[in-house]
Amino acid sequence: MTITGLLVTVITLYEGLIILRVIASWFAAPDSTHPAIDLLKRLTEPLLEPARRALPATGGVDLSPLVVLIGLELLKRVLT
């Protein structure tokens, strides 16, 4: 496997983690202390938080996962 292929695989896995976090947010309380949700937050927050700060307020809807997913897809397309 090439380094590019490895990077694309890691990006794809990270996209999956972001999608899992979004789905979990629909069912879990925002202050949930469940270990799996805490792990998802710790893994995804390094990219989601800067995107969240850069986006304008949208009335309680967090669009940062969408922006990050689009950015990661663009990065994968540049790599391949």
C-alpha positions in Angstrom: 0.0 0.0 0.0 1.3 3.4 -0.9 1.4 6.4 1.5 -1.3 8.0 -0.6 -3.5 4.9 -0.2 -2.9 4.8 3.5 -3.8 8.5 3.8 -7.0 8.0 1.9 -7.9 5.0 4.1 -7.3 7.1 7.3 -9.3 10.0 6.0 -12.2 7.6 5.1 -12.1 6.1 8.6 -12.1 9.6 10.1 -15.1 10.5 8.0 -16.9 7.4 9.4 -16.1 8.6 13.0 -17.6 12.0 12.2 -20.8 10.3 10.8 -21.0 8.1 13.9 -20.7 11.2 16.1 -23.5 12.9 14.2 -25.8 9.8 14.5 -24.9 9.5 18.2 -25.8 13.1 18.8 -29.4 12.3 17.7 -29.8 9.7 20.4 -27.5 10.6 23.3 -27.8 13.6 25.7 -25.3 16.4 24.9 -23.7 15.9 28.3 -23.5 12.1 28.0 -20.6 10.5 29.8 -20.8 7.2 28.0 -17.2 6.1 27.2 -17.9 5.4 23.5 -19.4 8.9 23.0 -16.6 10.5 24.9 -14.1 8.7 22.6 -15.9 9.9 19.5 -15.8 13.5 20.9 -12.1 13.3 21.7 -11.3 11.9 18.2 -13.4 14.2 16.1 -13.3 17.5 18.1 -9.8 18.5 16.8 -11.3 19.1 13.3 -14.8 20.0 14.3 -14.1 22.8 16.8 -12.1 25.0 14.4 -14.8 24.6 11.8 -17.5 25.4 14.3 -15.7 28.6 15.3 -15.2 29.7 11.7 -18.9 29.2 10.8 -21.5 31.8 11.5 -24.2 31.0 14.1 -27.1 29.1 12.4 -29.7 29.0 15.1 -28.6 25.9 17.0 -27.8 23.8 14.0 -24.2 22.6 13.9 -22.9 22.5 10.3 -19.3 21.9 11.2 -19.5 18.1 10.5 -20.8 18.8 7.0 -18.1 21.3 6.3 -15.4 19.0 7.6 -16.7 16.0 5.6 -16.8 18.1 2.5 -13.2 19.2 3.2 -12.0 15.7 3.8 -13.7 14.5 0.6 -11.9 17.3 -1.4 -8.6 16.3 0.2 -9.1 12.7 -0.8 -9.8 13.8 -4.4 -6.6 15.8 -4.5 -4.7 12.8 -3.2 -6.0 10.4 -5.7 
